[in-house]
């Protein structure tokens, strides 16, 4: 998840990561992964959601409820990434 998070920071890669199923993968990891996986997945979703084409896909995959939960209950980095994505 960490490597994909780094790739998703690049504007050219945002669409490619999303097209490869990255959004659903990151939502699942941010919801059900360990603490580190949640941090990286939330960060990747934050990066991906900066792309207008990905915003609706992140929301449709359950990203908004997930970000609210992480912003409320997550660790420091999870909260930061979730708040940034919202």
Rosetta constraint file for C-alpha pairs under 8 A:
AtomPair CA 1 CA 5 HARMONIC 5.99 0.50
AtomPair CA 1 CA 26 HARMONIC 7.70 0.50
AtomPair CA 1 CA 37 HARMONIC 6.47 0.50
AtomPair CA 1 CA 40 HARMONIC 5.81 0.50
AtomPair CA 1 CA 41 HARMONIC 6.15 0.50
AtomPair CA 1 CA 44 HARMONIC 7.95 0.50
AtomPair CA 2 CA 6 HARMONIC 6.34 0.50
AtomPair CA 2 CA 37 HARMONIC 7.79 0.50
AtomPair CA 2 CA 40 HARMONIC 5.38 0.50
AtomPair CA 2 CA 41 HARMONIC 7.63 0.50
AtomPair CA 3 CA 7 HARMONIC 6.30 0.50
AtomPair CA 4 CA 8 HARMONIC 5.96 0.50
AtomPair CA 4 CA 17 HARMONIC 7.69 0.50
AtomPair CA 4 CA 44 HARMONIC 7.05 0.50
AtomPair CA 5 CA 9 HARMONIC 6.63 0.50
AtomPair CA 5 CA 40 HARMONIC 6.20 0.50
AtomPair CA 5 CA 41 HARMONIC 6.89 0.50
AtomPair CA 5 CA 43 HARMONIC 6.39 0.50
AtomPair CA 5 CA 44 HARMONIC 4.24 0.50
AtomPair CA 5 CA 45 HARMONIC 7.96 0.50
AtomPair CA 5 CA 47 HARMONIC 7.56 0.50
AtomPair CA 6 CA 10 HARMONIC 7.58 0.50
AtomPair CA 6 CA 44 HARMONIC 7.43 0.50
AtomPair CA 7 CA 13 HARMONIC 6.20 0.50
AtomPair CA 7 CA 14 HARMONIC 7.72 0.50
AtomPair CA 7 CA 17 HARMONIC 7.93 0.50
AtomPair CA 8 CA 13 HARMONIC 5.65 0.50
AtomPair CA 8 CA 14 HARMONIC 5.08 0.50
AtomPair CA 8 CA 17 HARMONIC 6.60 0.50
AtomPair CA 8 CA 44 HARMONIC 5.98 0.50
AtomPair CA 8 CA 47 HARMONIC 5.86 0.50
AtomPair CA 8 CA 48 HARMONIC 6.04 0.50
AtomPair CA 9 CA 13 HARMONIC 7.47 0.50
AtomPair CA 9 CA 14 HARMONIC 7.12 0.50
AtomPair CA 9 CA 44 HARMONIC 7.41 0.50
AtomPair CA 9 CA 47 HARMONIC 5.36 0.50
AtomPair CA 9 CA 48 HARMONIC 7.36 0.50
AtomPair CA 10 CA 14 HARMONIC 6.45 0.50
AtomPair CA 11 CA 15 HARMONIC 7.90 0.50
AtomPair CA 11 CA 51 HARMONIC 7.74 0.50
AtomPair CA 12 CA 16 HARMONIC 7.56 0.50
AtomPair CA 13 CA 17 HARMONIC 5.99 0.50
AtomPair CA 14 CA 18 HARMONIC 6.28 0.50
AtomPair CA 14 CA 47 HARMONIC 7.67 0.50
AtomPair CA 14 CA 48 HARMONIC 5.54 0.50
AtomPair CA 14 CA 51 HARMONIC 6.91 0.50
AtomPair CA 15 CA 19 HARMONIC 5.96 0.50
AtomPair CA 15 CA 48 HARMONIC 7.97 0.50
AtomPair CA 15 CA 51 HARMONIC 7.88 0.50
AtomPair CA 15 CA 53 HARMONIC 7.84 0.50
AtomPair CA 15 CA 54 HARMONIC 7.47 0.50
AtomPair CA 16 CA 20 HARMONIC 6.15 0.50
AtomPair CA 17 CA 21 HARMONIC 6.74 0.50
AtomPair CA 17 CA 22 HARMONIC 5.21 0.50
AtomPair CA 17 CA 23 HARMONIC 7.65 0.50
AtomPair CA 18 CA 22 HARMONIC 4.84 0.50
AtomPair CA 18 CA 23 HARMONIC 5.51 0.50
AtomPair CA 18 CA 48 HARMONIC 7.46 0.50
AtomPair CA 18 CA 54 HARMONIC 7.11 0.50
AtomPair CA 21 CA 25 HARMONIC 6.41 0.50
AtomPair CA 22 CA 26 HARMONIC 5.96 0.50
AtomPair CA 23 CA 27 HARMONIC 6.14 0.50
AtomPair CA 23 CA 45 HARMONIC 6.83 0.50
AtomPair CA 23 CA 48 HARMONIC 7.88 0.50
AtomPair CA 23 CA 57 HARMONIC 7.33 0.50
AtomPair CA 23 CA 58 HARMONIC 6.25 0.50
AtomPair CA 23 CA 61 HARMONIC 7.28 0.50
AtomPair CA 24 CA 28 HARMONIC 6.22 0.50
AtomPair CA 24 CA 58 HARMONIC 7.93 0.50
AtomPair CA 24 CA 61 HARMONIC 6.12 0.50
AtomPair CA 25 CA 29 HARMONIC 6.23 0.50
AtomPair CA 26 CA 30 HARMONIC 5.89 0.50
AtomPair CA 26 CA 41 HARMONIC 4.78 0.50
AtomPair CA 26 CA 42 HARMONIC 7.09 0.50
AtomPair CA 26 CA 44 HARMONIC 7.13 0.50
AtomPair CA 26 CA 45 HARMONIC 6.61 0.50
AtomPair CA 27 CA 31 HARMONIC 6.10 0.50
AtomPair CA 27 CA 41 HARMONIC 6.97 0.50
AtomPair CA 27 CA 42 HARMONIC 7.69 0.50
AtomPair CA 27 CA 45 HARMONIC 7.61 0.50
AtomPair CA 27 CA 61 HARMONIC 6.92 0.50
AtomPair CA 27 CA 62 HARMONIC 7.15 0.50
AtomPair CA 27 CA 63 HARMONIC 6.39 0.50
AtomPair CA 27 CA 66 HARMONIC 7.52 0.50
AtomPair CA 28 CA 32 HARMONIC 5.87 0.50
AtomPair CA 28 CA 33 HARMONIC 7.37 0.50
AtomPair CA 29 CA 33 HARMONIC 4.53 0.50
AtomPair CA 29 CA 34 HARMONIC 7.90 0.50
AtomPair CA 29 CA 37 HARMONIC 6.10 0.50
AtomPair CA 29 CA 38 HARMONIC 5.84 0.50
AtomPair CA 29 CA 41 HARMONIC 6.03 0.50
AtomPair CA 30 CA 37 HARMONIC 6.57 0.50
AtomPair CA 30 CA 38 HARMONIC 4.00 0.50
AtomPair CA 30 CA 39 HARMONIC 7.09 0.50
AtomPair CA 30 CA 40 HARMONIC 7.85 0.50
AtomPair CA 30 CA 41 HARMONIC 5.19 0.50
AtomPair CA 30 CA 42 HARMONIC 5.79 0.50
AtomPair CA 30 CA 66 HARMONIC 7.58 0.50
AtomPair CA 31 CA 38 HARMONIC 6.86 0.50
AtomPair CA 31 CA 66 HARMONIC 6.76 0.50
AtomPair CA 32 CA 38 HARMONIC 7.61 0.50
AtomPair CA 33 CA 37 HARMONIC 5.30 0.50
AtomPair CA 33 CA 38 HARMONIC 5.60 0.50
AtomPair CA 34 CA 38 HARMONIC 6.09 0.50
AtomPair CA 35 CA 39 HARMONIC 6.30 0.50
AtomPair CA 35 CA 75 HARMONIC 7.92 0.50
AtomPair CA 36 CA 40 HARMONIC 6.26 0.50
AtomPair CA 37 CA 41 HARMONIC 5.87 0.50
AtomPair CA 38 CA 42 HARMONIC 5.90 0.50
AtomPair CA 38 CA 78 HARMONIC 6.77 0.50
AtomPair CA 39 CA 43 HARMONIC 6.14 0.50
AtomPair CA 39 CA 77 HARMONIC 6.02 0.50
AtomPair CA 39 CA 78 HARMONIC 4.92 0.50
AtomPair CA 39 CA 81 HARMONIC 7.38 0.50
AtomPair CA 40 CA 44 HARMONIC 6.11 0.50
AtomPair CA 41 CA 45 HARMONIC 6.13 0.50
AtomPair CA 42 CA 46 HARMONIC 6.07 0.50
AtomPair CA 42 CA 67 HARMONIC 7.74 0.50
AtomPair CA 42 CA 78 HARMONIC 6.42 0.50
AtomPair CA 42 CA 81 HARMONIC 5.63 0.50
AtomPair CA 42 CA 82 HARMONIC 6.12 0.50
AtomPair CA 43 CA 47 HARMONIC 6.26 0.50
AtomPair CA 43 CA 78 HARMONIC 7.77 0.50
AtomPair CA 43 CA 81 HARMONIC 5.18 0.50
AtomPair CA 43 CA 82 HARMONIC 7.59 0.50
AtomPair CA 44 CA 48 HARMONIC 6.06 0.50
AtomPair CA 45 CA 49 HARMONIC 5.86 0.50
AtomPair CA 45 CA 58 HARMONIC 7.38 0.50
AtomPair CA 45 CA 85 HARMONIC 7.05 0.50
AtomPair CA 46 CA 50 HARMONIC 6.68 0.50
AtomPair CA 46 CA 81 HARMONIC 6.17 0.50
AtomPair CA 46 CA 82 HARMONIC 6.98 0.50
AtomPair CA 46 CA 84 HARMONIC 6.35 0.50
AtomPair CA 46 CA 85 HARMONIC 4.34 0.50
AtomPair CA 47 CA 51 HARMONIC 7.76 0.50
AtomPair CA 47 CA 85 HARMONIC 7.64 0.50
AtomPair CA 48 CA 54 HARMONIC 6.24 0.50
AtomPair CA 48 CA 55 HARMONIC 7.70 0.50
AtomPair CA 49 CA 54 HARMONIC 5.42 0.50
AtomPair CA 49 CA 55 HARMONIC 4.85 0.50
AtomPair CA 49 CA 58 HARMONIC 6.72 0.50
AtomPair CA 49 CA 85 HARMONIC 6.52 0.50
AtomPair CA 50 CA 54 HARMONIC 7.52 0.50
AtomPair CA 50 CA 55 HARMONIC 7.23 0.50
AtomPair CA 50 CA 85 HARMONIC 7.78 0.50
AtomPair CA 51 CA 55 HARMONIC 6.57 0.50
AtomPair CA 52 CA 56 HARMONIC 7.83 0.50
AtomPair CA 53 CA 57 HARMONIC 7.54 0.50
AtomPair CA 54 CA 58 HARMONIC 6.10 0.50
AtomPair CA 55 CA 59 HARMONIC 6.31 0.50
AtomPair CA 56 CA 60 HARMONIC 5.98 0.50
AtomPair CA 57 CA 61 HARMONIC 6.11 0.50
AtomPair CA 58 CA 62 HARMONIC 6.66 0.50
AtomPair CA 58 CA 63 HARMONIC 5.11 0.50
AtomPair CA 58 CA 64 HARMONIC 7.58 0.50
AtomPair CA 59 CA 63 HARMONIC 4.80 0.50
AtomPair CA 59 CA 64 HARMONIC 5.52 0.50
AtomPair CA 62 CA 66 HARMONIC 6.28 0.50
AtomPair CA 63 CA 67 HARMONIC 5.94 0.50
AtomPair CA 64 CA 68 HARMONIC 6.24 0.50
AtomPair CA 64 CA 86 HARMONIC 7.20 0.50
AtomPair CA 65 CA 69 HARMONIC 6.22 0.50
AtomPair CA 66 CA 70 HARMONIC 6.17 0.50
AtomPair CA 67 CA 71 HARMONIC 5.90 0.50
AtomPair CA 67 CA 82 HARMONIC 4.65 0.50
AtomPair CA 67 CA 83 HARMONIC 6.99 0.50
AtomPair CA 67 CA 85 HARMONIC 7.27 0.50
AtomPair CA 67 CA 86 HARMONIC 6.81 0.50
AtomPair CA 68 CA 72 HARMONIC 6.16 0.50
AtomPair CA 68 CA 82 HARMONIC 7.04 0.50
AtomPair CA 68 CA 83 HARMONIC 7.85 0.50
AtomPair CA 68 CA 86 HARMONIC 7.99 0.50
AtomPair CA 69 CA 73 HARMONIC 5.82 0.50
AtomPair CA 69 CA 74 HARMONIC 7.26 0.50
AtomPair CA 70 CA 74 HARMONIC 4.40 0.50
AtomPair CA 70 CA 75 HARMONIC 7.76 0.50
AtomPair CA 70 CA 78 HARMONIC 5.94 0.50
AtomPair CA 70 CA 79 HARMONIC 5.58 0.50
AtomPair CA 70 CA 82 HARMONIC 6.05 0.50
AtomPair CA 71 CA 78 HARMONIC 6.81 0.50
AtomPair CA 71 CA 79 HARMONIC 4.13 0.50
AtomPair CA 71 CA 80 HARMONIC 7.19 0.50
AtomPair CA 71 CA 82 HARMONIC 5.43 0.50
AtomPair CA 71 CA 83 HARMONIC 5.92 0.50
AtomPair CA 72 CA 79 HARMONIC 7.02 0.50
AtomPair CA 73 CA 79 HARMONIC 7.62 0.50
AtomPair CA 74 CA 78 HARMONIC 5.22 0.50
AtomPair CA 74 CA 79 HARMONIC 5.47 0.50
AtomPair CA 75 CA 79 HARMONIC 6.03 0.50
AtomPair CA 76 CA 80 HARMONIC 6.23 0.50
AtomPair CA 77 CA 81 HARMONIC 6.13 0.50
AtomPair CA 78 CA 82 HARMONIC 5.97 0.50
AtomPair CA 79 CA 83 HARMONIC 5.94 0.50
AtomPair CA 80 CA 84 HARMONIC 6.11 0.50
AtomPair CA 81 CA 85 HARMONIC 6.17 0.50
AtomPair CA 82 CA 86 HARMONIC 6.27 0.50
